[in-house]
Amino acid sequence: VIGAARRAALFRAFWLLFPALRAEW
């Protein structure tokens, strides 16, 4: 179950960073 929580946290971090990466491009 810890893997699912870790994956959710990673997904959230990616979702927050993705717009910033798009803005830089």
C-alpha distance matrix in Angstrom:
0.0 3.8 5.3 5.3 6.7 8.8 10.0 11.0 12.8 14.5 15.5 17.0 18.8 20.2 21.3 23.1 24.7 25.7 28.6 29.8 30.0 31.8 34.2 35.1 35.9
3.8 0.0 3.8 5.4 5.2 6.1 8.5 9.9 10.7 12.3 14.1 15.4 16.6 18.3 19.8 21.3 22.6 24.0 27.0 27.8 27.9 30.2 32.3 32.9 34.0
5.3 3.8 0.0 3.8 5.5 5.0 6.0 8.5 9.9 10.4 12.0 14.1 15.2 16.2 18.0 19.9 20.9 21.9 25.1 26.0 25.8 27.9 30.4 30.8 31.6
5.3 5.4 3.8 0.0 3.8 5.4 5.0 6.1 8.6 9.8 10.3 12.2 14.2 15.1 16.2 18.3 19.8 20.6 23.5 24.9 24.9 26.6 29.1 30.1 30.8
6.7 5.2 5.5 3.8 0.0 3.8 5.4 5.0 6.2 8.6 9.8 10.5 12.3 14.2 15.2 16.6 18.3 19.7 22.4 23.5 24.0 25.9 28.0 29.0 30.1
8.8 6.1 5.0 5.4 3.8 0.0 3.8 5.4 5.1 6.2 8.6 9.9 10.6 12.3 14.1 15.5 16.5 18.0 21.1 21.7 21.8 24.1 26.3 26.8 27.9
10.0 8.5 6.0 5.0 5.4 3.8 0.0 3.8 5.4 5.0 6.0 8.5 9.8 10.4 12.1 14.2 15.2 16.0 19.1 20.3 20.1 22.0 24.5 25.2 25.9
11.0 9.9 8.5 6.1 5.0 5.4 3.8 0.0 3.8 5.4 5.0 6.1 8.6 9.8 10.4 12.3 14.2 15.1 17.7 19.2 19.6 21.3 23.5 24.7 25.7
12.8 10.7 9.9 8.6 6.2 5.1 5.4 3.8 0.0 3.8 5.4 5.1 6.2 8.6 9.8 10.7 12.3 14.1 16.7 17.4 18.1 20.3 22.1 23.0 24.4
14.5 12.3 10.4 9.8 8.6 6.2 5.0 5.4 3.8 0.0 3.8 5.4 5.1 6.1 8.5 9.9 10.5 11.9 15.0 15.7 15.7 18.0 20.1 20.7 21.8
15.5 14.1 12.0 10.3 9.8 8.6 6.0 5.0 5.4 3.8 0.0 3.8 5.5 5.1 6.0 8.6 9.8 10.3 13.2 14.7 14.8 16.4 18.8 19.9 20.7
17.0 15.4 14.1 12.2 10.5 9.9 8.5 6.1 5.1 5.4 3.8 0.0 3.8 5.4 5.0 6.2 8.6 9.9 12.1 13.4 14.4 16.1 17.8 19.3 20.7
18.8 16.6 15.2 14.2 12.3 10.6 9.8 8.6 6.2 5.1 5.5 3.8 0.0 3.8 5.5 5.2 6.1 8.5 11.0 11.3 12.1 14.5 16.0 16.9 18.6
20.2 18.3 16.2 15.1 14.2 12.3 10.4 9.8 8.6 6.1 5.1 5.4 3.8 0.0 3.8 5.4 5.0 5.7 9.0 9.9 9.9 11.9 14.1 15.0 16.0
21.3 19.8 18.0 16.2 15.2 14.1 12.1 10.4 9.8 8.5 6.0 5.0 5.5 3.8 0.0 3.8 5.6 5.4 7.4 9.5 10.3 11.3 13.4 15.1 16.1
23.1 21.3 19.9 18.3 16.6 15.5 14.2 12.3 10.7 9.9 8.6 6.2 5.2 5.4 3.8 0.0 3.8 5.7 6.5 7.5 9.5 11.0 12.0 13.7 15.6
24.7 22.6 20.9 19.8 18.3 16.5 15.2 14.2 12.3 10.5 9.8 8.6 6.1 5.0 5.6 3.8 0.0 3.8 5.7 5.2 6.3 8.8 10.0 10.8 12.7
25.7 24.0 21.9 20.6 19.7 18.0 16.0 15.1 14.1 11.9 10.3 9.9 8.5 5.7 5.4 5.7 3.8 0.0 3.9 5.4 5.1 6.2 8.6 10.0 10.8
28.6 27.0 25.1 23.5 22.4 21.1 19.1 17.7 16.7 15.0 13.2 12.1 11.0 9.0 7.4 6.5 5.7 3.9 0.0 3.8 5.4 5.0 6.1 8.7 10.0
29.8 27.8 26.0 24.9 23.5 21.7 20.3 19.2 17.4 15.7 14.7 13.4 11.3 9.9 9.5 7.5 5.2 5.4 3.8 0.0 3.8 5.4 5.0 6.4 8.9
30.0 27.9 25.8 24.9 24.0 21.8 20.1 19.6 18.1 15.7 14.8 14.4 12.1 9.9 10.3 9.5 6.3 5.1 5.4 3.8 0.0 3.8 5.4 5.2 6.5
31.8 30.2 27.9 26.6 25.9 24.1 22.0 21.3 20.3 18.0 16.4 16.1 14.5 11.9 11.3 11.0 8.8 6.2 5.0 5.4 3.8 0.0 3.8 5.4 5.2
34.2 32.3 30.4 29.1 28.0 26.3 24.5 23.5 22.1 20.1 18.8 17.8 16.0 14.1 13.4 12.0 10.0 8.6 6.1 5.0 5.4 3.8 0.0 3.8 5.5
35.1 32.9 30.8 30.1 29.0 26.8 25.2 24.7 23.0 20.7 19.9 19.3 16.9 15.0 15.1 13.7 10.8 10.0 8.7 6.4 5.2 5.4 3.8 0.0 3.8
35.9 34.0 31.6 30.8 30.1 27.9 25.9 25.7 24.4 21.8 20.7 20.7 18.6 16.0 16.1 15.6 12.7 10.8 10.0 8.9 6.5 5.2 5.5 3.8 0.0
